[in-house]
């Protein structure tokens, strides 16, 4: 049997009948194919989809489903896309185990029209994830006793996602807003440079509730629900995840603020759970310090990170402190186009609605008298006008 025939046999059978040494090495370098009775930790494919794509979220232990207020919302809770008040773009790089790497690119923006609920302009996002598990060296013995060696790209994964979110409920009297969002994503996983890699389509969905007068938010999301990846004759499930969490933000001194978050994750196809805690402290809108903890999972431990803001430019970094094998460092560079906005999309540092809420008919003793002078005619029209995006 020629080496080319060995390669075709390995790919056609999904490594099941390959030499034991080759299977062992592949399992050490990449996520091995799950058994037919999948149900334990690591028993699903595309484990990279469980990785934190946001250094900000990673520094907070991954507890981000109830925070969801930037372009990375679509990775944790797509409902947060409705809270984008300016176009944002970001690029992330993660250095993993040995020679494995992961890159992520994201773009989000508020759309220039009202959402289906007719309450506020909706948000749109798109992202691209590229993962490389490094090299796999294969050594095989042919029937004639000769040895052949070949180096492959062990595994390369791709995920392309498009997301949409909008505000679906608003109660000005009680300062309560609710948001819904969803993603659709195309997933592809290539093992050993397969010429016909398997692909799948998955969906995410999210819900977010904020109570701006007390700085509390609650969020829930479903991620990676869809068809599995077919390797040879075997179908591998995706890492479907259910997230539920809560967050609290409070201004401390001047422009300083503290953000606390708590989240519970359930990996439904692996019978595994995770509990996450996160803290972010903001110093004068310039420097942010983050701490987090992951519990009730194999890779439990502390995380940390920081963020630096210079105008519209932001640099975020994170580092896992769990153990020596699974620790990963991440860095992301983001830019917010603050000049492309409208008055009603001016975002503040708190959970308060960017547009001042309408006063109740009855005036309380805490309300200041309003001036009877009305603004110029162009001011009211400007408030409701659609903003113009210029690229």
C-alpha positions in Angstrom: 0.0 0.0 0.0 1.3 3.4 -1.0 1.5 6.3 1.4 -1.2 8.1 -0.5 -3.5 5.2 0.1 -2.7 5.2 3.8 -3.6 8.9 4.0 -7.0 8.4 2.2 -7.7 5.4 4.6 -7.0 7.5 7.7 -9.3 10.4 6.6 -12.1 8.1 5.3 -12.3 6.2 8.6 -11.8 9.3 10.8 -8.6 7.9 12.4 -10.4 4.9 13.9 -8.3 2.3 12.1 -5.0 4.2 12.0 -2.0 2.9 13.8 -2.3 3.3 17.6 0.8 5.5 17.8 -0.6 7.9 15.3 -4.0 8.1 17.1 -2.2 8.6 20.4 -0.1 11.5 19.0 -3.2 13.1 17.4 -5.1 12.9 20.7 -2.2 14.7 22.5 -2.1 17.6 20.0 -5.8 18.1 19.1 -9.2 17.3 20.4 -9.7 13.7 19.6 -12.9 12.5 17.9 -15.5 11.6 20.5 -16.9 8.1 21.0 -20.3 7.2 19.8 -21.6 7.4 23.4 -20.6 11.0 23.8 -21.6 12.4 27.2 -18.5 13.2 29.2 -16.1 16.1 29.4 -14.4 16.6 26.0 -16.7 14.2 24.2 -17.8 16.8 21.6 -16.0 18.4 18.7 -14.9 22.0 18.1 -14.0 22.5 21.8 -12.4 25.8 20.7 -16.0 27.2 20.6 -15.9 27.1 24.4 -12.9 29.4 24.5 -13.3 33.0 25.7 -12.9 35.2 22.7 -12.8 38.5 24.6 -9.8 39.3 26.9 -12.1 41.5 28.9 -14.5 38.6 29.6 -11.6 36.1 30.1 -10.0 38.4 32.7 -13.4 38.3 34.5 -13.5 34.5 34.5 -15.8 34.4 31.5 -18.8 35.8 33.4 -20.1 38.1 30.7 -23.6 36.9 29.7 -25.2 39.6 31.9 -22.6 42.3 30.9 -22.8 42.1 27.1 -22.2 45.7 26.2 -19.5 45.7 23.5 -18.7 44.1 20.1 -17.9 40.7 21.8 -21.5 40.4 23.0 -22.3 38.1 20.1 -19.9 35.5 21.6 -21.7 35.5 25.0 -25.1 37.0 24.6 -26.1 38.4 21.1 -28.9 40.5 22.8 -26.1 42.9 23.8 -25.6 43.9 20.1 -28.6 46.2 20.7 -26.6 48.2 23.2 -23.9 49.2 20.6 -24.2 53.0 20.3 -21.1 53.4 17.9 -19.5 51.1 15.3 -16.8 49.0 16.9 -14.1 46.8 15.5 -11.7 44.5 17.4 -9.0 41.9 16.7 -7.9 39.3 19.3 -4.9 36.9 19.4 -4.5 34.0 21.8 -1.3 32.0 22.4 -2.3 28.5 23.4 -0.6 25.2 24.3 2.6 24.4 22.5 2.3 25.9 18.9 -1.5 26.3 18.9 -2.9 29.7 18.2 -6.3 31.3 17.9 -7.4 34.6 16.2 -10.7 36.4 16.3 -12.0 39.4 14.4 -15.3 41.2 15.2 -17.2 44.2 13.9 -20.5 45.6 15.3 -22.6 48.6 14.7 -26.1 50.1 15.4 -28.3 49.9 12.3 -29.8 53.1 10.8 -33.4 51.9 11.3 -35.7 50.8 14.1 -35.9 47.2 15.1 -39.0 45.0 14.6 -40.4 46.1 18.0 -40.2 49.7 16.9 -38.6 50.9 20.2 -35.0 51.7 19.2 -32.5 51.2 16.5 -31.2 47.6 16.4 -27.6 46.3 16.3 -25.7 44.1 13.9 -22.4 42.2 14.3 -20.2 39.8 12.5 -17.2 37.8 13.6 -14.6 35.4 12.2 -12.7 32.9 14.4 -9.6 31.0 13.0 -7.9 28.3 15.1 -4.7 26.4 14.4 -3.8 23.4 16.6 -0.2 23.2 15.3 1.6 20.3 13.5 1.0 16.6 13.6 3.9 14.3 12.6 2.8 10.9 11.3 5.1 7.9 11.0 3.8 4.8 9.3 5.1 1.4 8.4 4.2 0.1 5.0 3.6 -3.6 4.3 7.1 -3.9 2.8 8.7 -2.7 6.0 9.6 0.8 4.9 8.8 3.8 7.1 7.2 6.9 5.8 7.0 10.2 7.6 4.7 13.1 7.0 3.9 16.3 8.8 0.3 17.6 8.7 -1.5 20.6 10.0 -3.2 18.8 12.9 -6.5 20.7 13.0 -7.7 24.0 11.6 -11.1 25.4 12.7 -13.2 28.2 11.3 -16.3 29.9 12.6 -18.1 32.7 10.7 -21.0 34.3 12.5 -23.6 37.0 11.9 -25.6 38.5 14.7 -28.6 40.8 15.3 -30.1 42.3 18.5 -32.7 44.8 19.4 -34.6 46.3 22.4 -38.0 44.6 22.7 -39.4 46.1 25.9 -39.0 49.4 27.7 -40.6 50.6 30.9 -39.5 54.2 31.6 -41.4 54.4 34.8 -39.5 51.4 36.4 -36.3 51.9 34.4 -36.5 48.4 33.0 -35.4 47.4 29.4 -35.3 44.1 27.8 -33.3 42.9 24.7 -33.3 39.9 22.4 -30.6 38.8 19.9 -29.6 35.8 17.8 -26.6 34.6 15.8 -26.2 32.2 12.8 -22.8 30.7 12.3 -21.0 28.6 9.8 -18.5 26.1 11.3 -15.8 24.1 9.6 -13.2 21.8 11.1 -10.3 20.4 9.0 -8.3 17.4 10.4 -5.0 16.4 8.9 -5.5 18.7 5.8 -8.6 16.9 4.7 -9.7 17.8 1.2 -13.4 17.7 2.2 -13.6 18.9 5.7 -16.9 18.6 7.6 -19.0 21.7 8.2 -22.1 22.6 10.2 -24.6 25.4 10.8 -25.4 26.5 14.3 -27.4 29.2 16.0 -27.1 31.2 19.2 -29.8 33.2 21.1 -29.8 35.6 24.0 -32.0 37.6 26.3 -30.9 40.6 28.5 -32.8 42.6 31.1 -31.4 45.8 32.6 -32.7 47.9 35.5 -30.7 51.1 35.0 -31.7 52.9 38.2 -29.9 50.4 40.4 -27.3 49.2 37.9 -28.5 45.5 37.8 -28.7 43.3 34.7 -29.7 39.7 34.2 -28.9 37.7 31.0 -29.3 34.2 29.5 -28.1 32.7 26.3 -27.9 29.5 24.2 -24.8 28.9 22.1 -23.7 26.4 19.5 -27.1 24.6 18.9 -27.1 23.0 15.5 -26.1 20.1 13.4 -22.9 18.2 14.2 -19.7 17.6 12.3 -19.5 14.4 10.3 -16.0 12.9 10.3 -16.2 9.9 8.0 -19.3 7.9 9.1 -19.3 9.4 12.6 -21.2 12.5 13.6 -19.7 14.7 16.3 -21.9 17.0 18.4 -21.1 20.6 19.0 -20.4 22.1 22.5 -23.9 23.4 23.0 -23.9 25.7 26.0 -26.6 27.3 28.2 -25.5 30.4 30.1 -27.3 32.3 32.9 -25.9 35.2 34.9 -26.4 38.5 36.7 -24.3 41.7 37.0 -24.1 44.8 39.1 -22.4 48.1 38.4 -22.0 51.0 40.7 -20.1 54.3 40.5 -17.7 54.8 43.3 -15.7 58.0 43.1 -15.9 60.5 40.3 -15.5 58.5 37.0 -14.5 55.3 38.8 -16.9 52.4 38.8 -17.0 48.7 39.9 -18.6 45.9 38.0 -19.4 42.5 39.6 -20.7 39.5 37.6 -21.8 36.0 38.3 -22.5 33.3 35.7 -23.4 29.6 35.6 -22.7 27.6 32.4 -24.1 24.2 31.4 -22.6 22.1 28.6 -25.6 20.0 27.6 -23.8 17.5 25.4 -21.0 16.8 27.9 -22.9 16.7 31.3 -20.6 19.3 32.6 -21.1 22.6 34.4 -19.1 25.7 35.2 -19.5 28.5 37.8 -17.8 31.9 37.1 -17.2 35.1 39.0 -15.9 38.3 37.7 -14.8 41.8 38.9 -13.8 44.9 36.9 -12.7 48.2 38.5 -12.5 51.2 36.2 -10.1 54.1 37.1 -11.0 57.4 35.5 -12.2 55.8 32.2 -8.5 55.1 31.3 -7.4 52.0 33.2 -9.4 48.9 34.1 -8.3 46.1 36.4 -10.1 42.7 36.2 -10.1 39.6 38.3 -12.1 36.3 37.9 -12.5 32.8 39.0 -13.8 29.6 37.3 -15.1 26.8 39.5 -16.9 23.4 39.1 -14.9 22.5 36.0 -11.6 20.7 35.1 -9.7 23.9 34.3 -10.8 25.8 37.5 -8.8 28.6 38.9 -8.2 32.4 38.9 -7.9 34.7 35.9 -6.8 38.3 35.7 -6.5 41.1 33.1 -6.4 44.8 32.4 -7.6 47.3 29.9 -6.1 50.6 28.7 -8.2 53.2 26.9 -6.8 56.1 24.9 -9.7 58.0 23.3 -11.5 55.6 21.0 -8.7 53.0 21.1 -8.6 50.2 23.7 -6.1 47.5 24.5 -7.2 44.5 26.6 -5.1 41.7 28.0 -5.9 38.6 30.1 -4.0 35.7 31.6 -5.3 32.4 33.1 -3.8 31.4 36.5 -5.4 28.0 36.7 -2.5 25.6 36.0 0.7 25.3 33.9 -0.9 23.3 31.1 -4.1 25.1 30.2 -3.1 28.7 30.9 -3.5 31.0 28.0 -2.8 34.6 27.4 -4.9 36.9 25.2 -4.6 40.3 23.8 -7.1 42.4 21.8 -7.0 45.8 20.1 -10.3 47.6 19.6 -11.4 50.8 18.1 -14.7 52.6 18.6 -15.9 55.1 16.0 -17.4 57.6 18.4 -17.7 60.2 15.7 -20.3 58.1 13.8 -23.2 58.4 16.1 -26.4 60.3 16.9 -27.3 62.3 20.0 -29.6 59.5 21.4 -26.7 57.0 21.1 -24.4 58.8 23.5 -23.3 56.1 25.8 -22.4 56.8 29.5 -20.2 54.9 31.9 -23.2 53.5 33.8 -26.1 51.3 33.0 -28.4 54.3 32.6 -30.2 54.7 29.3 -28.2 56.9 26.9 -31.3 59.0 26.2 -32.8 60.9 29.2 -36.0 59.2 30.3 -39.2 61.1 30.0 -40.4 62.7 33.3 -43.7 61.4 34.8 -46.7 63.8 34.6 -46.6 64.5 38.4 -43.5 66.4 39.7 -41.9 65.2 42.8 -39.8 67.2 45.2 -36.6 65.7 43.8 -37.3 67.1 40.3 -35.9 70.4 39.3 -38.2 72.9 37.5 -37.9 72.8 33.7 -37.3 76.0 31.7 -40.3 77.1 29.6 -37.9 78.0 26.8 -38.1 75.5 23.9 -35.1 74.6 21.8 -34.8 75.7 18.3 -36.9 73.8 15.8 -33.9 71.9 14.4 -33.0 70.4 17.7 -36.0 68.1 18.1 -35.7 66.9 14.5 -32.0 66.2 15.0 -32.8 64.0 18.0 -35.0 61.6 15.9 -33.0 61.8 12.7 -31.2 58.7 11.4 -27.4 59.0 11.7 -25.2 58.7 8.7 -22.4 56.1 8.4 -19.5 57.3 6.3 -16.6 54.9 5.6 
